[in-house]
């Protein structure tokens, strides 16, 4: 995206955010490091200069952010945070006793969080957290999710306060998943969730990043995540957006991989009236591999847009990508998958697939692969399919006594399950199986159990 | 009254008439073979009885236990005890065999006003039925028919029949494409399910299966009509002489 010129929209669209930025500046801790203040100030300045994108911007041609401009979101919510209990949270996320950081309306809530055990570090508030590992945080925060040409990242960074930070030192292997939970509870709140994950060389971790709502607030979530996968490190990353249906969700995930690093992600986009997720993975070191899977579940008049960028910047990188969409009613889903192979990234092996099922005639999917190859000996493939449930499969199930609604539900679940069935962590797998079951259920299929995951327990 | 009574059945696919007046009566406790050359309408008969939406009945009637079968939806027929073993079993990606069977069993039980089987109870029942077709339990956690060999798919059909315990089973060319071991296993499964309260129709092109399963009657379907019926010796005659002599005789 090229840097747009000076504001064209009325200034009022930004006023509420500018006020919030000013308020936050007034409350700053005198002890906070200079670099952090500078990071925010630069971002605030850019937010002032940049304009919100319109459908005339190539990167936003399918998705209008007008609802954000029209909505009366306040940011950040002041006063006492919404009362949220452990039970409330437990019901909406992967229910384990493992470590987690919980943020409610953008603010860290210590009582709902649990520390990581072992040698990894986990901090949640800036500037205090900065003391824990100042060099690592300074070295990475704001470096991947740059703000020069991205108004949403500029806004998020200008409001930077509570931030989930996970630092896994060299050689440390964490078996237990770490959860970062971003809860939205207040109506009309604009929240700016932020996280930074840094995996040292030859370390390994599983991160579950969840966006959920309590009640049905109409909120604006503007999330930014930065992830560094060190040399030979392995990160398994789940990103689940399961917020209230009236939410506007803008998310950005930036990943940088060192040599022989492995990054694996599953992005589940299940909610939001308007949603956009930009995932960029930069394979900077030779031999890095990434697997990007995505599952978008859209219904009603939801509009969910996933933009991915895989940048092969070093030789012998491998990328695998499978994004699936299930669309009902009037939903619209966008998949824009860009793969760039830089000069010198010889021996790159990239495969991309996008598969969608339309459950109604009124649903629309826009799928667009973009390949830019500047290296030699490169293998790069892409494919997109859009279809309906197969009537022969429906008949086969009906001929065994399974009703039409249940048959459709089972087949839809089956389509999604390819992305779920092999998840190693049983709790994460069950959580996602339940989420998908709940979302694909229709009509008579209410008789089906809470999860169709029975499958895996035989 | 016989369990199945087909009277003057005419069935079309895409406005082309395939069945042109089939009459067939199958009482409970009997096994009937329906044979015929390719294109005679055998599979159309099987699919129409199971309720495939592409097949339209234009004339005639089918009474199942005295009720109008053609007025029922496919799932209602299944719940009332009609079962079709598919000639080409469908692959259902992402849905495990065990889950699929449990959903089917419980849909049928609910229809009969019986309690649902829980997972443990069902697994015990399933293990016992797996023996009928000499199938390994590992098949149950695999997706329905996905990556199964031709023989495994056919065995899976017989397994489903064994699990669902239909009153009327129609086996559509279940013997085709099977090697001799698979044929023996499939036939063994069919024999074990022979029951005084159950009727079976074996639709087949060849006499081969009938070496293992002895039918009570053999019917020959040609050009959409049953042109001859007889005992099991009719199958041997067809095997020896082919279908051409019948074509000339009935022309």
Interface residues (C-beta under 8 A of the other chain):
Chain A: X390 X391 X392 X393 X395 X396 X397 X398 X399 X400 X401 X402 X403 X404 X406 X410 X411 X413 X414 X415 X416 X417 X418 X421 X447 X448 X452 X454 X455 X456 X457 X458
Chain B: X50 X51 X52 X53 X73 X74 X75 X77 X78 X79 X83 X84 X86 X89 X90 X92 X93 X94 X95 X96 X98 X99 X100 X102 X103 X104 X107 X108 X110 X111 X119 X123 X137 X140 X141 X143 X160 X164
